[in-house]
């Protein structure tokens, strides 16, 4: 997994409206990249809704919020519409970005081993460098923890 002071790998992925979005588009402002396992699952929904509830404060501070999972563009569109998510959701079905950021890992659940996304958040500074890494975050408190960390 990447660490503080590493250059954040640039990428270009489609958003929920199938527009291509690159990390470099956010140079000059902070960006929060939050990687999550799957749209419409309980934890991921709580996490997304917590970001939505705090979105005005992120926008006030000129901080971009970007959620990334391997779900399809269509899945992201429906997820964003269902929960009125005001931030960017990017689709990475090839796992290229998930692997570049080191969040595609072996996971164990009830003794079963599989590969999946480990819920992780990165704060990227104005110059494209990783300012903070938050591994294995809690869905309900991730957004507020980021705002607290940036105070």
C-alpha positions as CSV (number, residue, x, y, z in Angstrom):
1,X,0.0,0.0,0.0
2,X,1.1,3.5,-0.7
3,X,2.3,5.7,2.2
4,X,2.5,9.3,3.3
5,X,4.8,11.5,1.0
6,X,4.4,9.1,-1.9
7,X,3.3,10.6,-5.2
8,X,-0.4,9.6,-5.8
9,X,-0.6,7.5,-8.9
10,X,-2.5,9.4,-11.6
11,X,-5.4,7.7,-13.3
12,X,-8.3,8.4,-15.6
13,X,-11.6,6.5,-14.9
14,X,-15.3,7.0,-15.9
15,X,-17.7,8.6,-13.4
16,X,-21.4,7.7,-12.9
17,X,-22.3,9.7,-16.1
18,X,-19.5,8.0,-18.1
19,X,-17.4,11.2,-18.1
20,X,-13.6,10.6,-17.9
21,X,-12.1,12.0,-14.7
22,X,-8.4,12.2,-14.0
23,X,-6.7,12.7,-10.6
24,X,-4.6,15.4,-12.3
25,X,-7.8,17.4,-12.8
26,X,-7.7,18.2,-9.1
27,X,-4.2,19.6,-8.9
28,X,-4.1,22.8,-6.9
29,X,-6.7,21.5,-4.4
30,X,-6.9,18.7,-1.9
31,X,-8.7,15.5,-2.9
32,X,-10.1,12.7,-0.8
33,X,-9.9,9.3,-2.5
34,X,-12.0,6.8,-0.7
35,X,-11.9,3.2,-1.9
36,X,-14.8,1.0,-1.0
37,X,-15.9,-2.6,-1.8
38,X,-19.4,-2.4,-3.4
39,X,-22.3,0.0,-4.1
40,X,-25.6,-0.6,-2.2
41,X,-24.1,-2.7,0.6
42,X,-24.8,-1.6,4.2
43,X,-21.3,-0.4,5.1
44,X,-20.6,1.3,1.7
45,X,-24.0,3.0,1.8
46,X,-23.4,4.3,5.3
47,X,-20.0,5.6,4.3
48,X,-21.3,7.3,1.1
49,X,-24.2,8.9,3.0
50,X,-21.8,10.2,5.7
51,X,-19.7,11.8,2.9
52,X,-22.9,13.3,1.4
53,X,-24.0,14.7,4.9
54,X,-20.6,16.4,5.2
55,X,-20.2,17.4,1.6
56,X,-21.0,21.1,2.1
57,X,-18.0,21.3,4.5
58,X,-15.7,19.6,2.0
59,X,-16.9,22.0,-0.7
60,X,-16.4,25.0,1.6
61,X,-12.8,23.9,2.1
62,X,-12.4,23.3,-1.7
63,X,-11.7,19.6,-1.1
64,X,-12.8,17.1,-3.8
65,X,-14.4,13.9,-2.7
66,X,-14.0,10.9,-5.0
67,X,-15.3,7.4,-4.3
68,X,-13.7,4.5,-6.2
69,X,-14.8,0.8,-6.5
70,X,-14.9,-1.9,-9.1
71,X,-18.6,-1.4,-9.7
72,X,-19.8,-0.4,-13.2
73,X,-20.7,3.1,-14.3
74,X,-24.4,2.0,-14.3
75,X,-24.2,0.7,-10.8
76,X,-22.6,4.0,-9.6
77,X,-25.2,6.0,-11.4
78,X,-28.1,4.2,-9.7
79,X,-26.3,4.3,-6.3
80,X,-25.7,8.1,-6.6
81,X,-29.3,8.7,-7.7
82,X,-30.8,6.5,-4.9
83,X,-28.9,8.3,-2.1
84,X,-28.5,11.8,-3.7
85,X,-24.7,11.5,-3.6
86,X,-23.2,14.9,-4.6
87,X,-19.7,13.8,-5.1
88,X,-17.8,11.8,-7.8
89,X,-18.0,8.0,-8.0
90,X,-15.4,6.4,-10.3
91,X,-15.6,2.9,-11.8
92,X,-12.5,0.7,-11.9
93,X,-13.7,-2.7,-13.2
94,X,-10.1,-3.6,-14.4
95,X,-8.8,-3.0,-10.9
96,X,-5.9,-1.0,-12.3
97,X,-6.3,1.9,-9.8
98,X,-7.3,-0.4,-6.9
99,X,-4.1,-2.3,-7.4
100,X,-2.0,0.9,-7.9
101,X,-3.1,2.2,-4.6
102,X,-2.6,-1.2,-2.9
103,X,-6.2,-1.6,-1.8
104,X,-7.0,-4.8,-3.7
105,X,-6.0,-7.4,-1.2
106,X,-6.6,-10.8,0.2
107,X,-9.5,-10.7,2.7
108,X,-10.7,-13.3,5.1
109,X,-14.4,-13.6,6.1
110,X,-15.7,-16.5,8.2
111,X,-12.6,-18.5,7.3
112,X,-13.1,-17.9,3.5
113,X,-10.2,-16.2,1.7
114,X,-11.0,-14.0,-1.3
115,X,-9.6,-10.9,-3.1
116,X,-11.4,-7.6,-2.5
117,X,-11.2,-4.0,-1.8
118,X,-9.9,-3.1,1.7
119,X,-11.8,0.1,2.7
120,X,-9.1,2.7,2.6
121,X,-9.0,6.5,2.3
122,X,-6.2,8.7,1.0
123,X,-5.9,12.5,1.3
124,X,-4.0,13.9,-1.7
125,X,-2.5,17.3,-1.3
126,X,-2.5,20.2,-3.8
127,X,0.7,18.9,-5.5
128,X,-0.5,15.3,-6.0
129,X,1.3,13.8,-3.0
130,X,-0.3,11.6,-0.4
131,X,-0.8,13.6,2.8
132,X,-2.6,11.0,4.8
133,X,-3.5,7.3,4.6
134,X,-6.4,5.9,6.5
135,X,-6.5,2.1,6.2
136,X,-9.5,-0.1,7.3
137,X,-11.6,2.9,8.0
138,X,-15.0,2.8,9.7
139,X,-17.9,3.6,7.3
140,X,-19.8,5.8,9.7
141,X,-17.0,8.0,10.9
142,X,-14.6,8.2,7.9
143,X,-15.9,11.5,6.6
144,X,-15.8,13.3,10.0
145,X,-12.3,11.8,10.7
146,X,-11.0,13.3,7.5
147,X,-12.5,16.8,8.3
148,X,-10.9,16.6,11.8
149,X,-7.6,15.5,10.4
150,X,-7.6,18.5,8.0
151,X,-8.2,21.1,10.8
